[in-house]
Amino acid sequence: MKTISFNTVRNMGIDPAKCYEWVSDTILRKKETLLPAKIHMDLPGSVFCNVMPSIIREKGMSFGGVKIVTRYPERQPSLDSKIILFDAESGEMLALMDGNWITAMRTGAVAAHSIMLLAKKEFSTVSMIGLGNVARSSLLVLAAVSKRQLHIRLLRYKDQAERFIERFDGFENISFSIVDSVEECIKGTDVVLSCATYFENDIARPEWFDEGVLVVPVHTRGFMNCDLFFDKVFADDYGHVCHFKYFDRFRSFAEVSDVVNGSAKGRENDYERILAYNIGLSIHDVKFAANIYRIAVGRGIDLQEIALEEPTEKFWI
């Protein structure tokens, strides 16, 4: 079995538009996958462990994967993820991979996909709250696939807005402004993209949201009141949102994959207020892992070998 490190993946030069292509294909083919519910384990001290298995078919092969995500607040960074990739037809273990780059880029690509699919037709202003790695990956992908000029409104937090703008220096289809309040950030925008990892309470009043706005709360926090008055709610998976406090009061609900496949209606006009909850599907992680593994092998990248030395006899104790 091979190991594929964070730096190996990061240095492969995978284009953000390719990330968009990968998640788009996986969303389209969601019903062809095996996607059991993830296992979530809470431990004392705000520690958690998520275990997320799935199986996909990719270019004539079936790939299985198990993603393990842990959060330890005292660790820097607190979140870490690993992916075990295997051949689902033979059971051969193919690779143990770092999942941090994959998680950030597939999350950003899914957010960009929701914007391209569900924002109003001529959207041009995107307001961003929470300016970490997922916000960066989201804008990298959106800038790569959108053919329009975008104005990005950033909510100030410490010096992160200024550093965010520096990261995108030279992007000709993006302009920026910085605002100092949530109200300024949300009013008059076409899309609200929140990548903040935690809000204790809702952060915006209903009257701040214009007609036609799309809200994409990547980590689901801060916008629960929108569940009650937005016209439509979409999610990557029914099981991720069916336990939400106001789920039974959604005016309309469908999975994003159903919109893509034409079995559910998406945005029907430029007046609907829409929420898109993408909690995260391991089929995206496995898709990325499988394609990265193929690329690495095809390029002859030197991957460290781990010999797990499985038993070879039927009775080995």
C-alpha positions in Angstrom: 0.0 0.0 0.0 1.2 3.5 -0.9 1.2 6.6 1.2 0.4 9.9 -0.3 1.3 12.9 1.8 -0.3 16.4 2.1 2.7 18.0 0.3 2.6 15.4 -2.5 -1.0 16.2 -3.2 -0.7 19.9 -2.8 2.3 20.0 -5.2 0.6 18.0 -8.0 -0.8 21.2 -9.5 -4.4 20.0 -9.7 -6.4 22.8 -11.3 -9.4 24.2 -9.4 -11.6 23.7 -12.5 -10.7 20.0 -12.4 -11.9 19.9 -8.8 -15.2 21.4 -10.0 -15.4 18.8 -12.7 -14.8 16.0 -10.2 -17.5 17.1 -7.7 -20.0 17.8 -10.5 -19.6 14.3 -11.8 -20.0 12.8 -8.3 -23.1 14.8 -7.6 -24.6 13.8 -11.0 -23.9 10.1 -10.2 -24.7 10.1 -6.5 -27.4 7.4 -6.8 -24.9 5.0 -8.4 -22.7 5.1 -5.2 -22.8 3.2 -1.9 -23.0 5.9 0.7 -23.9 4.7 4.2 -24.4 7.2 7.0 -21.3 8.5 8.6 -20.4 7.6 12.1 -19.9 10.5 14.5 -18.3 10.0 17.9 -18.2 12.8 20.5 -15.5 12.7 23.2 -14.9 15.0 26.2 -13.4 18.4 25.6 -15.0 19.1 22.2 -13.1 16.3 20.7 -14.8 14.3 17.9 -14.1 11.6 15.4 -16.1 11.0 12.2 -15.8 7.8 10.1 -17.2 8.1 6.6 -17.2 5.1 4.2 -18.3 4.9 0.6 -17.8 3.2 -2.7 -17.8 4.8 -6.2 -17.2 3.7 -9.7 -14.6 5.6 -11.6 -13.3 4.9 -15.1 -14.1 1.2 -15.1 -13.0 0.5 -11.6 -14.8 0.4 -8.3 -13.0 2.4 -5.5 -13.8 2.2 -1.9 -12.7 4.6 0.7 -12.9 5.4 4.4 -12.3 8.9 5.5 -11.5 9.6 9.2 -11.8 13.1 10.5 -10.7 14.0 14.0 -10.9 17.3 16.0 -8.6 17.9 19.0 -8.9 21.6 20.1 -5.3 21.7 21.5 -3.8 20.4 18.2 -2.7 22.9 15.6 -4.6 22.7 13.3 -7.3 21.2 15.4 -8.9 19.3 12.4 -7.1 16.5 10.6 -8.3 13.9 8.1 -6.9 10.7 6.5 -8.3 8.6 3.7 -7.9 4.9 3.2 -8.4 4.0 -0.5 -8.9 0.5 -1.8 -9.9 -1.4 -4.9 -13.6 -2.4 -4.2 -13.5 -5.3 -6.6 -10.4 -7.1 -5.3 -10.1 -5.6 -1.8 -6.5 -4.6 -2.4 -5.5 -1.6 -0.2 -4.1 1.0 -2.6 -3.2 4.0 -0.5 -3.2 5.8 2.8 -3.7 9.4 2.0 -3.7 12.8 3.7 -7.2 14.1 3.4 -6.7 17.8 4.4 -6.1 19.2 0.9 -8.8 16.9 -0.5 -11.3 18.1 2.2 -10.6 21.7 1.6 -10.7 21.6 -2.2 -13.7 19.3 -2.5 -15.6 21.4 0.0 -14.8 24.6 -1.9 -15.7 23.0 -5.2 -19.1 21.8 -3.9 -19.8 25.4 -2.6 -18.9 26.8 -6.0 -21.1 24.1 -7.6 -24.1 25.3 -5.5 -23.5 28.9 -6.5 -23.3 28.1 -10.2 -26.4 25.9 -10.0 -28.7 27.9 -7.6 -27.7 31.6 -7.6 -29.8 33.9 -9.7 -29.0 34.1 -13.4 -26.9 37.3 -13.4 -25.3 37.1 -10.0 -22.2 39.2 -9.6 -21.8 40.0 -5.9 -20.7 37.3 -3.4 -20.4 38.1 0.3 -18.0 36.0 2.3 -18.0 35.4 6.0 -15.1 33.3 7.5 -12.0 33.6 5.4 -10.0 30.5 6.0 -8.8 27.7 3.7 -12.3 26.6 2.6 -13.2 30.2 1.7 -10.0 30.4 -0.4 -10.7 27.1 -2.1 -14.3 28.1 -2.8 -13.2 31.4 -4.5 -10.4 29.6 -6.4 -12.9 27.2 -7.9 -15.6 29.8 -8.5 -13.1 32.2 -10.2 -12.0 29.3 -12.4 -15.4 28.3 -13.6 -17.3 31.5 -13.7 -17.0 33.6 -16.9 -18.2 36.8 -15.3 -16.8 39.6 -13.3 -17.3 39.0 -9.6 -17.3 41.5 -6.8 -16.4 39.8 -3.5 -17.5 41.5 -0.3 -15.5 40.4 2.7 -16.5 40.6 6.4 -13.6 42.0 8.3 -12.0 39.8 10.9 -8.6 40.7 12.4 -6.3 41.0 9.3 -7.8 38.1 7.4 -9.6 40.1 4.8 -6.5 42.0 3.8 -4.5 38.7 3.6 -7.4 37.1 1.6 -7.2 39.9 -1.0 -3.4 39.5 -1.2 -4.0 35.8 -2.0 -6.1 36.7 -5.0 -3.8 39.4 -6.4 -3.7 39.2 -10.1 -7.2 37.6 -10.6 -8.6 39.8 -13.3 -12.2 38.8 -12.9 -12.4 39.5 -9.2 -12.7 42.8 -7.2 -13.0 43.2 -3.5 -14.4 45.4 -0.8 -14.3 45.0 3.0 -17.2 45.7 5.4 -17.3 45.8 9.1 -20.7 44.4 10.0 -22.8 41.3 9.1 -25.6 43.6 8.0 -23.4 45.4 5.5 -22.1 42.1 4.3 -25.6 40.6 3.6 -27.7 43.5 2.4 -27.7 44.0 -1.3 -25.7 40.9 -2.2 -26.6 38.0 -4.6 -24.8 35.2 -2.7 -23.8 34.8 0.9 -21.1 32.2 1.4 -20.3 31.5 5.0 -17.2 29.4 5.8 -17.1 30.4 9.5 -16.8 27.2 11.6 -18.9 28.3 14.6 -21.6 30.8 15.5 -23.5 30.3 18.8 -26.6 31.9 17.5 -28.1 33.2 14.2 -26.2 36.2 12.9 -28.6 38.0 10.6 -32.1 39.4 10.7 -34.7 38.2 8.1 -35.1 41.7 6.6 -31.4 41.8 5.7 -31.8 39.1 3.0 -32.7 40.5 -0.4 -35.1 38.7 -2.8 -33.2 36.3 -4.9 -30.3 35.8 -2.5 -28.6 32.4 -2.2 -27.1 31.5 1.2 -24.5 28.8 1.3 -23.6 28.1 5.0 -20.7 25.6 4.6 -20.7 24.6 8.3 -24.4 25.2 8.7 -24.0 27.7 11.5 -25.6 31.0 11.9 -28.6 30.9 9.5 -31.2 28.7 11.2 -33.8 31.4 11.1 -33.6 31.3 7.3 -35.1 27.8 7.4 -38.4 29.4 8.3 -38.9 31.9 5.6 -36.6 31.0 2.6 -38.5 29.7 -0.4 -36.4 26.6 -1.0 -33.8 24.5 0.8 -31.4 22.1 -0.9 -28.9 19.7 0.7 -26.3 17.2 -0.5 -28.1 14.5 1.4 -31.5 14.1 3.0 -30.0 12.3 6.0 -27.8 15.4 6.8 -30.7 17.7 7.4 -33.7 15.7 8.3 -32.9 16.1 12.0 -32.7 19.9 11.7 -34.9 21.7 14.2 -37.0 23.3 11.5 -36.8 20.6 8.8 -40.6 20.0 9.0 -41.2 23.7 8.3 -39.0 24.0 5.2 -41.3 25.4 2.4 -39.5 23.2 -0.2 -36.7 20.7 0.0 -34.7 18.6 -2.4 -31.3 17.1 -2.8 -28.9 18.9 -5.1 -28.3 15.7 -7.1 -32.0 15.6 -7.9 -31.8 19.1 -9.3 -28.9 18.2 -11.4 -30.6 15.1 -12.7 -33.9 16.9 -13.4 -36.1 15.1 -10.9 -36.5 18.2 -8.8 -36.8 21.9 -9.6 -33.9 24.2 -8.7 -34.2 28.0 -8.9 -37.2 29.0 -10.9 -36.9 32.8 -10.9 -34.7 35.6 -9.6 -36.9 36.3 -6.6 -36.6 33.0 -4.6 -34.5 33.1 -1.5 -32.6 29.8 -1.4 -30.5 27.9 1.1 -27.9 25.3 0.2 -26.7 23.0 3.0 -23.8 20.9 1.8 -22.6 19.0 4.9 -20.1 16.9 3.1 -20.2 13.5 1.4 -17.3 11.0 1.5 -18.0 10.1 -2.2 -16.3 13.4 -3.1 -13.3 12.4 -1.0 -13.1 9.0 -2.6 -13.5 10.5 -6.0 -10.6 12.9 -5.4 -8.5 10.2 -3.7 -9.0 7.8 -6.6 -8.1 10.4 -9.3 -5.1 11.6 -7.3 -3.9 8.0 -6.9 -4.3 7.5 -10.7 -2.4 10.8 -11.4 0.4 9.9 -9.0 0.9 6.4 -10.4 0.6 7.7 -14.0 3.3 10.4 -13.4 5.6 7.9 -11.7 5.6 9.9 -8.4 7.7 8.2 -5.8 5.2 7.1 -3.2 6.4 5.5 0.0 5.4 1.9 0.3 3.9 0.5 3.5 4.0 -3.2 3.8 1.0 -4.2 6.0 1.9 -7.9 5.7 -1.6 -9.4 5.8 -2.1 -13.0 6.8 -1.6 -15.5 4.0 -2.9 -18.6 5.7 -6.5 -19.4 6.5 -5.7 -20.3 10.1 -3.0 -18.0 11.4 -3.5 -18.0 15.2 
